[in-house]
Amino acid sequence: MKNKIIQCCSLFVLLLLSGSAMAHTGSHNSSLLSGLMHPLSGLDHILAILAVGFWTATLNKSSKQLLIPVAFVIFMILGALIGVIGIGLPMLEASIALTVVFMGLLLMTKSHTSLVAEVCLVGVFALLHGNAHGLEIALGSTIITYFIGFVAGTCLLLGAGFYAGRQLTTYEWTIRGIGMTTSFIGAALMLGA
């Protein structure tokens, strides 16, 4: 038990230290590496995506454990495509920080509902995160390599969150603590957005 908690907390801390607080710093080039690093470059993306993976691990049905991450990736791509054509969703930074708060609350309360509602919820969150990705692709560049990169980076974070969640599923107090910490950091990010 102690070893699992240490491993998961170490992963969490390393990911937190991997970049700045907000990942939206302007245009990026369209390289594979740039796309891969974008989800790992800001605390807002890291926490929200890890929390989705972690929350998915607490679901009882294996169909939900597959559909929710797949829906997250699909909606994230849709949001990125909307961003690529130049449409920015309103209050994007604050909304992304709010997704961090909300995912933390879901972890803290271990809330679950119908599959449709859960897919819609993470779909909205993913649309926001994807929109930030799409808005930051440099104009006139080829986007396919960037898309491959940010999808791969997102899948890595989802997988890391799912793995950590599976390791800690039986430790309810740890899950609730991670949820509370995630919400607190999300609220701090909202104040800075």
GROMACS elastic network, one bead per residue, 0.5 to 0.9 nm:
[ bonds ]
;  ai    aj funct       b0    kb
    1     4     6  0.52970   500
    1     5     6  0.63756   500
    1     6     6  0.87334   500
    1   167     6  0.88107   500
    1   168     6  0.83583   500
    1   171     6  0.85939   500
    2     5     6  0.52295   500
    2     6     6  0.62086   500
    2     7     6  0.86802   500
    3     6     6  0.51084   500
    3     7     6  0.61402   500
    3     8     6  0.86338   500
    4     7     6  0.51192   500
    4     8     6  0.61283   500
    4     9     6  0.84598   500
    4   164     6  0.83637   500
    4   167     6  0.63839   500
    4   168     6  0.71972   500
    5     8     6  0.52319   500
    5     9     6  0.59735   500
    5    10     6  0.84050   500
    5   164     6  0.86569   500
    5   167     6  0.79974   500
    5   168     6  0.70317   500
    5   174     6  0.81522   500
    6     9     6  0.51632   500
    6    10     6  0.59636   500
    6    11     6  0.85891   500
    7    10     6  0.51418   500
    7    11     6  0.62711   500
    7    12     6  0.86701   500
    7   164     6  0.83826   500
    8    11     6  0.51250   500
    8    12     6  0.61936   500
    8    13     6  0.87042   500
    8   161     6  0.89684   500
    8   163     6  0.85837   500
    8   164     6  0.54667   500
    8   165     6  0.85266   500
    8   167     6  0.79026   500
    8   168     6  0.81656   500
    9    13     6  0.61445   500
    9    14     6  0.85808   500
    9   164     6  0.86648   500
   10    13     6  0.51620   500
   10    14     6  0.61272   500
   10    15     6  0.85816   500
   11    14     6  0.52149   500
   11    15     6  0.62095   500
   11    16     6  0.86109   500
   11   160     6  0.81626   500
   11   164     6  0.84133   500
   12    15     6  0.52868   500
   12    16     6  0.62162   500
   12    17     6  0.87810   500
   12    47     6  0.88275   500
   12    50     6  0.86507   500
   12   161     6  0.87765   500
   12   164     6  0.88773   500
   13    16     6  0.50012   500
   13    17     6  0.62566   500
   13    18     6  0.87515   500
   14    17     6  0.51906   500
   14    18     6  0.63356   500
   15    18     6  0.51569   500
   15    19     6  0.79855   500
   15    40     6  0.73805   500
   15    43     6  0.81543   500
   15    46     6  0.69359   500
   15    47     6  0.86334   500
   16    19     6  0.70214   500
   16    20     6  0.86163   500
   16    21     6  0.86173   500
   16    40     6  0.88516   500
   16    42     6  0.81683   500
   16    43     6  0.60508   500
   16    46     6  0.71818   500
   16    47     6  0.78880   500
   17    20     6  0.78605   500
   17    43     6  0.82754   500
   18    40     6  0.66090   500
   18    41     6  0.64098   500
   18    42     6  0.76554   500
   18    43     6  0.82002   500
   19    22     6  0.82880   500
   19    23     6  0.78406   500
   19    40     6  0.67220   500
   19    42     6  0.51550   500
   19    43     6  0.67494   500
   20    23     6  0.65977   500
   20    41     6  0.61453   500
   20    43     6  0.63055   500
   21    41     6  0.80124   500
   21    44     6  0.63799   500
   21    45     6  0.89355   500
   21   189     6  0.74416   500
   22    25     6  0.75456   500
   22    41     6  0.76346   500
   22    43     6  0.58845   500
   22    44     6  0.57556   500
   22    45     6  0.77563   500
   22    93     6  0.82377   500
   22    97     6  0.89049   500
   22   189     6  0.78901   500
   22   193     6  0.83917   500
   23    26     6  0.89410   500
   23    38     6  0.67244   500
   23    39     6  0.73905   500
   23    40     6  0.80587   500
   23    41     6  0.53274   500
   23    43     6  0.71094   500
   23    44     6  0.70084   500
   23    45     6  0.69907   500
   23   132     6  0.84603   500
   23   133     6  0.88890   500
   24    27     6  0.84092   500
   24    38     6  0.85694   500
   24    41     6  0.87103   500
   24    42     6  0.77021   500
   24    93     6  0.81820   500
   24   132     6  0.66938   500
   24   133     6  0.79337   500
   24   135     6  0.89015   500
   24   136     6  0.73006   500
   25    28     6  0.84567   500
   25   136     6  0.79048   500
   26   135     6  0.82015   500
   26   136     6  0.55881   500
   26   137     6  0.84457   500
   26   138     6  0.87702   500
   27   135     6  0.73960   500
   27   137     6  0.53593   500
   27   138     6  0.50816   500
   27   139     6  0.81177   500
   28    31     6  0.84714   500
   28    34     6  0.68085   500
   28    35     6  0.83599   500
   28    38     6  0.88033   500
   28   136     6  0.55445   500
   28   137     6  0.51521   500
   28   138     6  0.54290   500
   29    34     6  0.65156   500
   29    35     6  0.83808   500
   29   136     6  0.83108   500
   29   137     6  0.60749   500
   29   138     6  0.53040   500
   29   139     6  0.86936   500
   29   141     6  0.72783   500
   29   142     6  0.89644   500
   29   143     6  0.89447   500
   29   146     6  0.79314   500
   30    33     6  0.83526   500
   30    34     6  0.64345   500
   30    35     6  0.68182   500
   30   137     6  0.60582   500
   30   138     6  0.66074   500
   30   141     6  0.60881   500
   30   142     6  0.61576   500
   30   143     6  0.56199   500
   30   144     6  0.78535   500
   30   145     6  0.64154   500
   30   147     6  0.82092   500
   31    34     6  0.51567   500
   31    35     6  0.63358   500
   31    36     6  0.85895   500
   31   142     6  0.83802   500
   31   143     6  0.80439   500
   31   144     6  0.87080   500
   31   145     6  0.56741   500
   31   146     6  0.52032   500
   31   147     6  0.89399   500
   31   149     6  0.77602   500
   32    35     6  0.51974   500
   32    36     6  0.60854   500
   32    37     6  0.86162   500
   32   144     6  0.83980   500
   32   147     6  0.76098   500
   32   148     6  0.65970   500
   32   150     6  0.78570   500
   33    37     6  0.60204   500
   33    38     6  0.85336   500
   33   145     6  0.84672   500
   33   146     6  0.74639   500
   33   149     6  0.62160   500
   33   150     6  0.85436   500
   34    37     6  0.52308   500
   34    38     6  0.61429   500
   34   145     6  0.89646   500
   34   146     6  0.64942   500
   34   149     6  0.70390   500
   34   150     6  0.78629   500
   35    38     6  0.53316   500
   35    39     6  0.76894   500
   35   133     6  0.81933   500
   35   137     6  0.88454   500
   35   145     6  0.73528   500
   35   147     6  0.62042   500
   35   148     6  0.70397   500
   35   151     6  0.77821   500
   35   152     6  0.83534   500
   35   153     6  0.75083   500
   36    39     6  0.67755   500
   36    40     6  0.74869   500
   36   146     6  0.73375   500
   36   147     6  0.84155   500
   36   148     6  0.76421   500
   36   151     6  0.73151   500
   36   152     6  0.62193   500
   36   154     6  0.79192   500
   37    40     6  0.50371   500
   37    41     6  0.58622   500
   37   149     6  0.75350   500
   37   150     6  0.70519   500
   37   153     6  0.66337   500
   38    41     6  0.50762   500
   38    42     6  0.74549   500
   38    45     6  0.84218   500
   38   133     6  0.73250   500
   38   149     6  0.83865   500
   38   150     6  0.63269   500
   38   153     6  0.75803   500
   38   154     6  0.89205   500
   39    42     6  0.67142   500
   39    43     6  0.88112   500
   39    44     6  0.88141   500
   39    45     6  0.55016   500
   39    46     6  0.63269   500
   39    49     6  0.83765   500
   39   129     6  0.88219   500
   39   133     6  0.82561   500
   39   150     6  0.63541   500
   39   151     6  0.86770   500
   39   153     6  0.59033   500
   39   154     6  0.60075   500
   39   157     6  0.80917   500
   40    43     6  0.77342   500
   40    45     6  0.69804   500
   40    46     6  0.59087   500
   40   153     6  0.69665   500
   40   154     6  0.81690   500
   40   157     6  0.80872   500
   41    44     6  0.88800   500
   41    45     6  0.76855   500
   41    46     6  0.77139   500
   42    45     6  0.55998   500
   42    46     6  0.62326   500
   42    47     6  0.86352   500
   43    46     6  0.50242   500
   43    47     6  0.58976   500
   43    48     6  0.83771   500
   43   185     6  0.88401   500
   43   186     6  0.89570   500
   43   189     6  0.86747   500
   44    47     6  0.54988   500
   44    48     6  0.61728   500
   44    49     6  0.85482   500
   44    96     6  0.68880   500
   44    97     6  0.60657   500
   44    99     6  0.85283   500
   44   100     6  0.65883   500
   44   185     6  0.87061   500
   44   186     6  0.71866   500
   44   189     6  0.74254   500
   45    48     6  0.53457   500
   45    49     6  0.59675   500
   45    50     6  0.82464   500
   45    96     6  0.79715   500
   45    97     6  0.87395   500
   45   100     6  0.82099   500
   45   129     6  0.70630   500
   45   154     6  0.87263   500
   46    49     6  0.55160   500
   46    50     6  0.59165   500
   46    51     6  0.83317   500
   46   154     6  0.86344   500
   46   157     6  0.70070   500
   47    50     6  0.52030   500
   47    51     6  0.58590   500
   47    52     6  0.85570   500
   47   100     6  0.62836   500
   47   103     6  0.86748   500
   47   104     6  0.87417   500
   47   157     6  0.89911   500
   47   182     6  0.67374   500
   47   185     6  0.87210   500
   47   186     6  0.82581   500
   48    51     6  0.50922   500
   48    52     6  0.62501   500
   48    53     6  0.87964   500
   48    96     6  0.82909   500
   48    97     6  0.83963   500
   48    99     6  0.64137   500
   48   101     6  0.83879   500
   48   102     6  0.88515   500
   48   103     6  0.65268   500
   48   104     6  0.82153   500
   48   125     6  0.83601   500
   48   129     6  0.89209   500
   48   182     6  0.82970   500
   48   186     6  0.87699   500
   49    52     6  0.51180   500
   49    53     6  0.64006   500
   49    54     6  0.85750   500
   49    72     6  0.89057   500
   49   100     6  0.85880   500
   49   126     6  0.85979   500
   49   154     6  0.69034   500
   49   155     6  0.87149   500
   49   157     6  0.60276   500
   49   158     6  0.57273   500
   49   161     6  0.75085   500
   50    53     6  0.51544   500
   50    54     6  0.60139   500
   50    55     6  0.84654   500
   50   154     6  0.88846   500
   50   157     6  0.54445   500
   50   158     6  0.54570   500
   50   159     6  0.79568   500
   50   160     6  0.67229   500
   50   162     6  0.75538   500
   50   164     6  0.89559   500
   51    55     6  0.58005   500
   51    56     6  0.82766   500
   51   100     6  0.78242   500
   51   103     6  0.59693   500
   51   104     6  0.68491   500
   51   106     6  0.88791   500
   51   107     6  0.74922   500
   51   158     6  0.79607   500
   51   161     6  0.62302   500
   51   162     6  0.84416   500
   51   165     6  0.88690   500
   51   178     6  0.88349   500
   51   179     6  0.79129   500
   51   182     6  0.79163   500
   52    55     6  0.51134   500
   52    56     6  0.60033   500
   52    57     6  0.86552   500
   52    68     6  0.83940   500
   52    69     6  0.75289   500
   52    72     6  0.84734   500
   52   103     6  0.67910   500
   52   107     6  0.89754   500
   52   122     6  0.75489   500
   52   158     6  0.66825   500
   52   161     6  0.71218   500
   52   162     6  0.79510   500
   53    56     6  0.50879   500
   53    57     6  0.63950   500
   53    65     6  0.87424   500
   53    68     6  0.88264   500
   53    69     6  0.70533   500
   53   157     6  0.74199   500
   53   159     6  0.62777   500
   53   160     6  0.71244   500
   53   163     6  0.78779   500
   53   164     6  0.84586   500
   53   165     6  0.73543   500
   54    57     6  0.52250   500
   54    58     6  0.68903   500
   54   107     6  0.78982   500
   54   158     6  0.76565   500
   54   159     6  0.85902   500
   54   160     6  0.80282   500
   54   163     6  0.73750   500
   54   164     6  0.64510   500
   54   166     6  0.75736   500
   54   175     6  0.86301   500
   55    58     6  0.52831   500
   55    59     6  0.70118   500
   55   103     6  0.78470   500
   55   104     6  0.89724   500
   55   106     6  0.73434   500
   55   107     6  0.59206   500
   55   110     6  0.77235   500
   55   161     6  0.79812   500
   55   162     6  0.74419   500
   55   165     6  0.69668   500
   55   175     6  0.89637   500
   56    59     6  0.53969   500
   56    60     6  0.88599   500
   56    64     6  0.73332   500
   56    65     6  0.54008   500
   56    66     6  0.84084   500
   56    68     6  0.70626   500
   56    69     6  0.75916   500
   56   161     6  0.85015   500
   56   162     6  0.64880   500
   56   165     6  0.78570   500
   57    60     6  0.80883   500
   57    65     6  0.65547   500
   57   161     6  0.79866   500
   57   162     6  0.51138   500
   57   163     6  0.75126   500
   57   164     6  0.82473   500
   57   165     6  0.51417   500
   57   166     6  0.53957   500
   57   167     6  0.89818   500
   57   169     6  0.74118   500
   58    65     6  0.85663   500
   58   107     6  0.85480   500
   58   110     6  0.75764   500
   58   162     6  0.85886   500
   58   165     6  0.66319   500
   58   166     6  0.71755   500
   58   169     6  0.61901   500
   59    62     6  0.75349   500
   59    64     6  0.68308   500
   59    65     6  0.65159   500
   59   110     6  0.89663   500
   59   112     6  0.75244   500
   60    63     6  0.89117   500
   60    64     6  0.78635   500
   60    65     6  0.80666   500
   61    64     6  0.54647   500
   61    65     6  0.65560   500
   62    66     6  0.64441   500
   62    67     6  0.86909   500
   63    66     6  0.53292   500
   63    67     6  0.60717   500
   63    68     6  0.84884   500
   63   115     6  0.89854   500
   64    67     6  0.50644   500
   64    68     6  0.57274   500
   64    69     6  0.84932   500
   64   115     6  0.65798   500
   64   118     6  0.87160   500
   64   119     6  0.87138   500
   65    68     6  0.60564   500
   65    69     6  0.70624   500
   65   162     6  0.88841   500
   66    69     6  0.59973   500
   66    70     6  0.63942   500
   66    71     6  0.87289   500
   67    70     6  0.51202   500
   67    71     6  0.59035   500
   67    72     6  0.84664   500
   67   115     6  0.85234   500
   67   119     6  0.75687   500
   68    71     6  0.50549   500
   68    72     6  0.61024   500
   68    73     6  0.87583   500
   68   115     6  0.81588   500
   68   118     6  0.72458   500
   68   119     6  0.55840   500
   68   122     6  0.71821   500
   68   123     6  0.84651   500
   69    73     6  0.63267   500
   69    74     6  0.86934   500
   69   119     6  0.87323   500
   69   122     6  0.83871   500
   69   155     6  0.82133   500
   69   158     6  0.70626   500
   70    73     6  0.52401   500
   70    74     6  0.62371   500
   70    75     6  0.86555   500
   71    74     6  0.50754   500
   71    75     6  0.60234   500
   71    76     6  0.82956   500
   71   119     6  0.62927   500
   71   120     6  0.84685   500
   71   122     6  0.74125   500
   71   123     6  0.62389   500
   71   126     6  0.83996   500
   72    75     6  0.53728   500
   72    76     6  0.59843   500
   72    77     6  0.86656   500
   72   119     6  0.76614   500
   72   122     6  0.58022   500
   72   123     6  0.54342   500
   72   124     6  0.85272   500
   72   125     6  0.78150   500
   72   126     6  0.53203   500
   72   127     6  0.81123   500
   73    77     6  0.62342   500
   73    78     6  0.86868   500
   73   123     6  0.84349   500
   73   126     6  0.70166   500
   73   130     6  0.86934   500
   73   151     6  0.68748   500
   73   154     6  0.75461   500
   73   155     6  0.76811   500
   74    77     6  0.52244   500
   74    78     6  0.63489   500
   74    79     6  0.87546   500
   74   123     6  0.80392   500
   74   126     6  0.81402   500
   74   127     6  0.87232   500
   75    79     6  0.61172   500
   75    80     6  0.85276   500
   75   122     6  0.83574   500
   75   123     6  0.52807   500
   75   124     6  0.73979   500
   75   125     6  0.83724   500
   75   126     6  0.54196   500
   75   127     6  0.51441   500
   75   128     6  0.88007   500
   75   130     6  0.73843   500
   76    79     6  0.50683   500
   76    80     6  0.61750   500
   76    81     6  0.86657   500
   76   123     6  0.74860   500
   76   124     6  0.86955   500
   76   125     6  0.81412   500
   76   128     6  0.73479   500
   76   129     6  0.63237   500
   76   131     6  0.72903   500
   76   133     6  0.85908   500
   76   151     6  0.83269   500
   77    81     6  0.61926   500
   77    82     6  0.86648   500
   77   126     6  0.81996   500
   77   127     6  0.75527   500
   77   130     6  0.58609   500
   77   131     6  0.82434   500
   77   133     6  0.88973   500
   77   134     6  0.84555   500
   77   147     6  0.77071   500
   77   151     6  0.77526   500
   78    81     6  0.51207   500
   78    82     6  0.63397   500
   78    83     6  0.86945   500
   78   126     6  0.86809   500
   78   127     6  0.65139   500
   78   130     6  0.69724   500
   78   131     6  0.78699   500
   79    82     6  0.50857   500
   79    83     6  0.62766   500
   79    84     6  0.87065   500
   79    89     6  0.88841   500
   79   126     6  0.72046   500
   79   128     6  0.62950   500
   79   129     6  0.71836   500
   79   132     6  0.78486   500
   79   133     6  0.80777   500
   79   134     6  0.70977   500
   80    84     6  0.60898   500
   80    85     6  0.88026   500
   80   127     6  0.74605   500
   80   128     6  0.85228   500
   80   129     6  0.79139   500
   80   132     6  0.68737   500
   80   133     6  0.55628   500
   80   135     6  0.70981   500
   80   147     6  0.83229   500
   81    85     6  0.65481   500
   81    86     6  0.88498   500
   81    87     6  0.89787   500
   81   130     6  0.78958   500
   81   131     6  0.72832   500
   81   133     6  0.89641   500
   81   134     6  0.60282   500
   81   135     6  0.87335   500
   82    85     6  0.55351   500
   82    86     6  0.67700   500
   82    87     6  0.56311   500
   82    88     6  0.74586   500
   82    89     6  0.87142   500
   82   127     6  0.89241   500
   82   130     6  0.84472   500
   82   131     6  0.62961   500
   82   134     6  0.69573   500
   82   135     6  0.81812   500
   83    86     6  0.50297   500
   83    87     6  0.50340   500
   83    88     6  0.57328   500
   83    89     6  0.81410   500
   83   130     6  0.76582   500
   83   132     6  0.68169   500
   83   133     6  0.72586   500
   83   136     6  0.79181   500
   83   137     6  0.85786   500
   84    87     6  0.73373   500
   84   131     6  0.79785   500
   84   133     6  0.84359   500
   84   135     6  0.55369   500
   84   136     6  0.79227   500
   84   137     6  0.68597   500
   84   139     6  0.84028   500
   84   143     6  0.85626   500
   85    88     6  0.89881   500
   85   134     6  0.81390   500
   85   135     6  0.80893   500
   86   134     6  0.82104   500
   86   135     6  0.64584   500
   87   131     6  0.81140   500
   87   135     6  0.76707   500
   88    91     6  0.87267   500
   88    92     6  0.73476   500
   88   131     6  0.66162   500
   88   132     6  0.77185   500
   88   134     6  0.88860   500
   88   135     6  0.68594   500
   89    92     6  0.56537   500
   89   128     6  0.71688   500
   89   131     6  0.70219   500
   89   132     6  0.86088   500
   90    93     6  0.87188   500
   90    95     6  0.82255   500
   91    94     6  0.56477   500
   91    95     6  0.59419   500
   91    96     6  0.85997   500
   92    95     6  0.50303   500
   92    96     6  0.60417   500
   92    97     6  0.86023   500
   92   128     6  0.67051   500
   92   129     6  0.84828   500
   92   131     6  0.82167   500
   92   132     6  0.74310   500
   93    96     6  0.52171   500
   93    97     6  0.63074   500
   93    98     6  0.86053   500
   93   128     6  0.88203   500
   93   132     6  0.83679   500
   93   189     6  0.88477   500
   93   190     6  0.77175   500
   93   193     6  0.55962   500
   94    97     6  0.50899   500
   94    98     6  0.61072   500
   94    99     6  0.87686   500
   94   189     6  0.78688   500
   94   190     6  0.52931   500
   94   191     6  0.81867   500
   94   192     6  0.84866   500
   94   193     6  0.53904   500
   95    99     6  0.63794   500
   95   100     6  0.89196   500
   95   125     6  0.84711   500
   95   128     6  0.72483   500
   95   190     6  0.80799   500
   96    99     6  0.51166   500
   96   100     6  0.67847   500
   96   125     6  0.72805   500
   96   128     6  0.62270   500
   96   129     6  0.64488   500
   96   132     6  0.88191   500
   96   186     6  0.87308   500
   96   190     6  0.83639   500
   97   100     6  0.51926   500
   97   101     6  0.65989   500
   97   102     6  0.88340   500
   97   185     6  0.87105   500
   97   186     6  0.51958   500
   97   187     6  0.69832   500
   97   188     6  0.84184   500
   97   189     6  0.57034   500
   97   190     6  0.52034   500
   97   191     6  0.89259   500
   97   193     6  0.76195   500
   98   102     6  0.60901   500
   98   103     6  0.85226   500
   98   183     6  0.86028   500
   98   186     6  0.63775   500
   98   187     6  0.71854   500
   98   189     6  0.84724   500
   98   190     6  0.66927   500
   99   102     6  0.50492   500
   99   103     6  0.59828   500
   99   104     6  0.84081   500
   99   122     6  0.89261   500
   99   124     6  0.89616   500
   99   125     6  0.59331   500
   99   128     6  0.86812   500
   99   183     6  0.89977   500
   99   186     6  0.76592   500
  100   103     6  0.52768   500
  100   104     6  0.61544   500
  100   105     6  0.86578   500
  100   125     6  0.89824   500
  100   182     6  0.65177   500
  100   183     6  0.61422   500
  100   184     6  0.88648   500
  100   185     6  0.77655   500
  100   187     6  0.79641   500
  100   189     6  0.87488   500
  101   104     6  0.51947   500
  101   105     6  0.63108   500
  101   106     6  0.88265   500
  101   179     6  0.86413   500
  101   180     6  0.87014   500
  101   182     6  0.64750   500
  101   184     6  0.68827   500
  101   185     6  0.74663   500
  101   187     6  0.60387   500
  101   190     6  0.87834   500
  102   106     6  0.62670   500
  102   107     6  0.87029   500
  102   182     6  0.88312   500
  102   183     6  0.66963   500
  102   186     6  0.83079   500
  103   106     6  0.50132   500
  103   107     6  0.63036   500
  103   108     6  0.85542   500
  103   122     6  0.89974   500
  103   179     6  0.73248   500
  103   182     6  0.76045   500
  103   183     6  0.72228   500
  104   107     6  0.51146   500
  104   108     6  0.60250   500
  104   109     6  0.85859   500
  104   176     6  0.84691   500
  104   178     6  0.73074   500
  104   180     6  0.58677   500
  104   181     6  0.72150   500
  104   184     6  0.80660   500
  104   186     6  0.80921   500
  105   109     6  0.60164   500
  105   110     6  0.79885   500
  105   111     6  0.82740   500
  105   176     6  0.85848   500
  105   179     6  0.58532   500
  105   180     6  0.66984   500
  105   182     6  0.80573   500
  105   183     6  0.61577   500
  106   109     6  0.53324   500
  106   110     6  0.54275   500
  106   111     6  0.52365   500
  106   112     6  0.78214   500
  106   179     6  0.71028   500
  107   111     6  0.70383   500
  107   175     6  0.63685   500
  107   176     6  0.59772   500
  107   177     6  0.85604   500
  107   178     6  0.73633   500
  107   180     6  0.77818   500
  107   182     6  0.87703   500
  108   111     6  0.80394   500
  108   173     6  0.88379   500
  108   175     6  0.65793   500
  108   177     6  0.67405   500
  108   178     6  0.72428   500
  108   180     6  0.57140   500
  108   181     6  0.89973   500
  108   183     6  0.86521   500
  109   112     6  0.89681   500
  109   176     6  0.68222   500
  109   179     6  0.80125   500
  110   172     6  0.88978   500
  110   175     6  0.82490   500
  110   176     6  0.76126   500
  110   179     6  0.88579   500
  112   115     6  0.86439   500
  112   118     6  0.74506   500
  113   116     6  0.83913   500
  113   117     6  0.65401   500
  113   118     6  0.65094   500
  114   117     6  0.52921   500
  114   118     6  0.62261   500
  114   119     6  0.86239   500
  115   118     6  0.51086   500
  115   119     6  0.60299   500
  115   120     6  0.84968   500
  116   119     6  0.52032   500
  116   120     6  0.61237   500
  116   121     6  0.85535   500
  117   120     6  0.51229   500
  117   121     6  0.60840   500
  117   122     6  0.87482   500
  118   121     6  0.50287   500
  118   122     6  0.62482   500
  118   123     6  0.82285   500
  119   122     6  0.53875   500
  119   123     6  0.57431   500
  119   124     6  0.85975   500
  120   124     6  0.62131   500
  120   125     6  0.86862   500
  121   124     6  0.54063   500
  121   125     6  0.65112   500
  121   126     6  0.87236   500
  122   126     6  0.59449   500
  122   127     6  0.84221   500
  123   126     6  0.50541   500
  123   127     6  0.60159   500
  123   128     6  0.86962   500
  124   127     6  0.50420   500
  124   128     6  0.64564   500
  124   129     6  0.88573   500
  125   128     6  0.53624   500
  125   129     6  0.64738   500
  125   130     6  0.86506   500
  126   129     6  0.50650   500
  126   130     6  0.58431   500
  126   131     6  0.83173   500
  127   130     6  0.51175   500
  127   131     6  0.59964   500
  127   132     6  0.87555   500
  128   131     6  0.51257   500
  128   132     6  0.65554   500
  128   133     6  0.89074   500
  129   132     6  0.53059   500
  129   133     6  0.65539   500
  129   134     6  0.89226   500
  130   134     6  0.61972   500
  130   135     6  0.86143   500
  131   134     6  0.50930   500
  131   135     6  0.60974   500
  131   136     6  0.87197   500
  132   135     6  0.52753   500
  132   136     6  0.65231   500
  133   136     6  0.55450   500
  133   137     6  0.70082   500
  133   147     6  0.87447   500
  133   150     6  0.78214   500
  134   137     6  0.56597   500
  134   143     6  0.89658   500
  134   147     6  0.86417   500
  135   138     6  0.83059   500
  136   139     6  0.86706   500
  137   140     6  0.87968   500
  137   141     6  0.74770   500
  137   142     6  0.89238   500
  137   143     6  0.72681   500
  137   146     6  0.78350   500
  138   141     6  0.58570   500
  138   142     6  0.87504   500
  138   143     6  0.87317   500
  139   142     6  0.87518   500
  140   143     6  0.88841   500
  142   145     6  0.71577   500
  142   146     6  0.78300   500
  143   146     6  0.52021   500
  143   147     6  0.60639   500
  143   148     6  0.86395   500
  144   147     6  0.50771   500
  144   148     6  0.61928   500
  144   149     6  0.86051   500
  145   148     6  0.50821   500
  145   149     6  0.61788   500
  145   150     6  0.87591   500
  146   149     6  0.50351   500
  146   150     6  0.62202   500
  146   151     6  0.85138   500
  147   150     6  0.52930   500
  147   151     6  0.59954   500
  147   152     6  0.83926   500
  148   151     6  0.52895   500
  148   152     6  0.60873   500
  148   153     6  0.86143   500
  149   152     6  0.51099   500
  149   153     6  0.61003   500
  149   154     6  0.85422   500
  150   154     6  0.59801   500
  150   155     6  0.84382   500
  151   154     6  0.50988   500
  151   155     6  0.60930   500
  151   156     6  0.86015   500
  152   155     6  0.50624   500
  152   156     6  0.61893   500
  152   157     6  0.87437   500
  153   156     6  0.51098   500
  153   157     6  0.63984   500
  153   158     6  0.86867   500
  154   157     6  0.51365   500
  154   158     6  0.61006   500
  154   159     6  0.84837   500
  155   159     6  0.59541   500
  155   160     6  0.84550   500
  156   159     6  0.50822   500
  156   160     6  0.60888   500
  156   161     6  0.85836   500
  157   161     6  0.60818   500
  157   162     6  0.84443   500
  158   161     6  0.51641   500
  158   162     6  0.60603   500
  158   163     6  0.85493   500
  159   163     6  0.59990   500
  159   164     6  0.85096   500
  160   163     6  0.51106   500
  160   164     6  0.61398   500
  160   165     6  0.84641   500
  161   164     6  0.51646   500
  161   165     6  0.59943   500
  161   166     6  0.85599   500
  162   166     6  0.60855   500
  162   167     6  0.85919   500
  163   166     6  0.51821   500
  163   167     6  0.62761   500
  163   168     6  0.87441   500
  164   167     6  0.51447   500
  164   168     6  0.62716   500
  164   169     6  0.84670   500
  165   168     6  0.51763   500
  165   169     6  0.56597   500
  165   175     6  0.77184   500
  166   169     6  0.52547   500
  166   170     6  0.83555   500
  167   170     6  0.78019   500
  167   171     6  0.86943   500
  168   171     6  0.52633   500
  168   172     6  0.76274   500
  168   174     6  0.71044   500
  168   175     6  0.69642   500
  169   172     6  0.65708   500
  169   174     6  0.85880   500
  169   175     6  0.72201   500
  170   173     6  0.89362   500
  170   174     6  0.89030   500
  170   175     6  0.88192   500
  171   174     6  0.54723   500
  171   175     6  0.66124   500
  171   176     6  0.89200   500
  172   175     6  0.51777   500
  172   176     6  0.62061   500
  172   177     6  0.85312   500
  173   176     6  0.51304   500
  173   177     6  0.60257   500
  173   178     6  0.86045   500
  174   178     6  0.61326   500
  174   179     6  0.85217   500
  175   178     6  0.51569   500
  175   179     6  0.61649   500
  175   180     6  0.86356   500
  176   180     6  0.61232   500
  176   181     6  0.85921   500
  177   180     6  0.50574   500
  177   181     6  0.61206   500
  177   182     6  0.84744   500
  178   181     6  0.51058   500
  178   182     6  0.60131   500
  178   183     6  0.85946   500
  179   182     6  0.50621   500
  179   183     6  0.61852   500
  179   184     6  0.85762   500
  180   183     6  0.52031   500
  180   184     6  0.61543   500
  180   185     6  0.86883   500
  181   184     6  0.50715   500
  181   185     6  0.61975   500
  181   186     6  0.85195   500
  182   185     6  0.52485   500
  182   186     6  0.60971   500
  182   187     6  0.86413   500
  183   187     6  0.61208   500
  183   188     6  0.86191   500
  184   187     6  0.51490   500
  184   188     6  0.63492   500
  184   189     6  0.87157   500
  185   188     6  0.50065   500
  185   189     6  0.61858   500
  185   190     6  0.86399   500
  186   190     6  0.61901   500
  186   191     6  0.87585   500
  187   191     6  0.64315   500
  187   192     6  0.88329   500
  188   191     6  0.52121   500
  188   192     6  0.65704   500
  188   193     6  0.88363   500
  189   192     6  0.50730   500
  189   193     6  0.60782   500
  190   193     6  0.50208   500
